[in-house]
């Protein structure tokens, strides 16, 4: 369907009554159109391309119908227009989605519908990092909003306010929806952030503390709870309140997505208070995790630092040595990754079909041989730009796959049309000729039937018994007429009377049996109706079949050729776009990897110095220990001597001459 | 010699410029490319719609068109593993469900499991479903007599833990 047509349809089609009616019907009575359900089936699987395509097809068919209101899709027509906009949004077609929504906003639609559309448009702007436009749009929202976005609307408004520095307004909005269904945790977290950003330190901390203590089985709520604790912990660390910070950082789950940063922060909080032995616990856990993570790399310097602070220089030196080795390995892997990306292996690995069938493909991509760069993908995806570029690349690859697939369809369709034409073309002229004969016969019979019907109707008003004479009666009457005419003038009056009597008998019968005959005639006409109906059905079936046969091969050539050209053009464009998008991803990835490399090189320098210092200190400590030990030994020996000397002095005073001799010998 | 050195210097400068350009990706570039990607998505979607319409017209004329759809109640506990369809005692479709597909059905989606051309008149449809309900293995089956008229014929196959039900559309 052309954009213009879509646009017109959208502008005309948004009637609230129908919308509300369809919504109500959907909720209460279940599904009303199977194809609408099919579009939902695709959308529920996040296959938005198929969902949009299905709805576009249904809408195009619907608007092409003579009586669209008789089609079951009319229940969802307005819904479908909205859904297409929604799916386009999910499919990151912001421009088309925003154009469609703008048409609704400026159309003659009820308040709730307009407000729903304004919300969508503001969301599009907010998600595409245009907070000023989002603010200008959301400001036009006045009055009641659809129930579906009752809490989402103020939440979005507050997010936009935070983004544009309007903290006071954001705080007021978030306080109202803090405990609203579906907002628990999220509103509180944003409220805490808004309070902190507006300078209300204590209130912000209290709010985040509240979120940080939420109890829930919902993974999203658990994640926001961890995030609140993490933000709070680092905020307090920056404010030089490490003891408080540790309390919040310890609340973060050890296995959650924020655990690495939390463990790192917890260690620093302990170290900041001089409790290095306490820092060892989180840092030791963290040091055993994936070395590509920045927090893990940082802790590889932190852990030996803590040991050195505790005076365990030997252990510190060994750990620094290990860190150096790990950094070297990591740099080597980064170099290999950069090389692999430059050779184009990264993009080839990303679009491997079998990988994306796995929901954890990003994680499992790390195990791919010969593509070391995929190891860093999870961390790279933290960047919005990288993420959106990667999604675009995937989408382009998918579009290309589809086009390639469809190209085979075109060939098959062309062949099918050729076969059909070869089959039907010789047959159809003969069929057509026979049909013409039958058609004229049928028309004649139908005309006769219609004539009879008209006659019977007239007879209801003006009875005509002569119309209901039987063939025999009519023949007899005719014979009697002829006989009467053939009588010579002056013929026997008896004969004339006889003829008149015979005619009278027939007319008597016809007249007296008129009602009965009329009923029978009507009944027969009705019986004929059954056959006429059957005849008409066969006739229409034949017409349809003949039409279907003709339509099965005629009029497709132009359409197929146009489609083929369009596909070729689209494929060329996609090829170019993929090359550009791929190059952009490669550059972004290489930049990120080089940044990592630079950081690791700095860490290496630090680790080398620290290791040397630790060895130095360890050696000095060792020497000091040796000196201390030798001093202790000397002192002990001295003491021993003194003891011996004292011992020796005592017996000299009491010994006998023989004992004195022995003692002298022993001395010698 | 001088010229050679100059050309060499120029080439080096050009390469440096190239490298510098390749290493920078700014927001404007990202946005510009993103808009082009959006435009091509729109074009391909339009091709897809045209192809869908063409396919329906060419492959499934309305007088012979028949399609079977699978649905489930929203939030149903039944988790179908596979479905097997026979039409007039002929195997016409076998389908194995993925987790995502089951979820999509549970959220109100409807799956078109089979599309074909059939003659007008009476047909016999048989379904057998293997799945799990609350961890217990469930095997359900159902039979439906349908009368194909001159217009398109759609049959909704509704799956639930208690059995299979049909609805002609």
Boltz contact constraints between the chains, C-beta under 6 A:
constraints:
  - contact:
      token1: [A, 34]
      token2: [B, 69]
      max_distance: 6.0
  - contact:
      token1: [A, 34]
      token2: [B, 110]
      max_distance: 6.0
  - contact:
      token1: [A, 34]
      token2: [B, 154]
      max_distance: 6.0
  - contact:
      token1: [A, 37]
      token2: [B, 110]
      max_distance: 6.0
  - contact:
      token1: [A, 38]
      token2: [B, 110]
      max_distance: 6.0
  - contact:
      token1: [A, 38]
      token2: [B, 112]
      max_distance: 6.0
  - contact:
      token1: [A, 40]
      token2: [B, 108]
      max_distance: 6.0
  - contact:
      token1: [A, 40]
      token2: [B, 109]
      max_distance: 6.0
  - contact:
      token1: [A, 41]
      token2: [B, 104]
      max_distance: 6.0
  - contact:
      token1: [A, 41]
      token2: [B, 109]
      max_distance: 6.0
  - contact:
      token1: [A, 41]
      token2: [B, 110]
      max_distance: 6.0
  - contact:
      token1: [A, 41]
      token2: [B, 111]
      max_distance: 6.0
  - contact:
      token1: [A, 44]
      token2: [B, 104]
      max_distance: 6.0
  - contact:
      token1: [A, 44]
      token2: [B, 107]
      max_distance: 6.0
  - contact:
      token1: [A, 44]
      token2: [B, 109]
      max_distance: 6.0
  - contact:
      token1: [A, 45]
      token2: [B, 100]
      max_distance: 6.0
  - contact:
      token1: [A, 45]
      token2: [B, 104]
      max_distance: 6.0
  - contact:
      token1: [A, 52]
      token2: [B, 45]
      max_distance: 6.0
  - contact:
      token1: [A, 53]
      token2: [B, 45]
      max_distance: 6.0
  - contact:
      token1: [A, 53]
      token2: [B, 48]
      max_distance: 6.0
  - contact:
      token1: [A, 53]
      token2: [B, 49]
      max_distance: 6.0
  - contact:
      token1: [A, 56]
      token2: [B, 49]
      max_distance: 6.0
  - contact:
      token1: [A, 57]
      token2: [B, 49]
      max_distance: 6.0
  - contact:
      token1: [A, 57]
      token2: [B, 52]
      max_distance: 6.0
  - contact:
      token1: [A, 93]
      token2: [B, 38]
      max_distance: 6.0
  - contact:
      token1: [A, 93]
      token2: [B, 41]
      max_distance: 6.0
  - contact:
      token1: [A, 95]
      token2: [B, 38]
      max_distance: 6.0
  - contact:
      token1: [A, 96]
      token2: [B, 42]
      max_distance: 6.0
  - contact:
      token1: [A, 385]
      token2: [B, 30]
      max_distance: 6.0
  - contact:
      token1: [A, 392]
      token2: [B, 37]
      max_distance: 6.0
  - contact:
      token1: [A, 399]
      token2: [B, 44]
      max_distance: 6.0
  - contact:
      token1: [A, 544]
      token2: [B, 63]
      max_distance: 6.0
  - contact:
      token1: [A, 548]
      token2: [B, 61]
      max_distance: 6.0
  - contact:
      token1: [A, 548]
      token2: [B, 63]
      max_distance: 6.0
  - contact:
      token1: [A, 563]
      token2: [B, 50]
      max_distance: 6.0
  - contact:
      token1: [A, 566]
      token2: [B, 47]
      max_distance: 6.0
  - contact:
      token1: [A, 570]
      token2: [B, 43]
      max_distance: 6.0
  - contact:
      token1: [A, 570]
      token2: [B, 44]
      max_distance: 6.0
  - contact:
      token1: [A, 573]
      token2: [B, 40]
      max_distance: 6.0
  - contact:
      token1: [A, 574]
      token2: [B, 40]
      max_distance: 6.0
  - contact:
      token1: [A, 577]
      token2: [B, 36]
      max_distance: 6.0
  - contact:
      token1: [A, 580]
      token2: [B, 33]
      max_distance: 6.0
  - contact:
      token1: [A, 581]
      token2: [B, 33]
      max_distance: 6.0
  - contact:
      token1: [A, 584]
      token2: [B, 25]
      max_distance: 6.0
  - contact:
      token1: [A, 587]
      token2: [B, 22]
      max_distance: 6.0
  - contact:
      token1: [A, 587]
      token2: [B, 25]
      max_distance: 6.0
  - contact:
      token1: [A, 588]
      token2: [B, 25]
      max_distance: 6.0
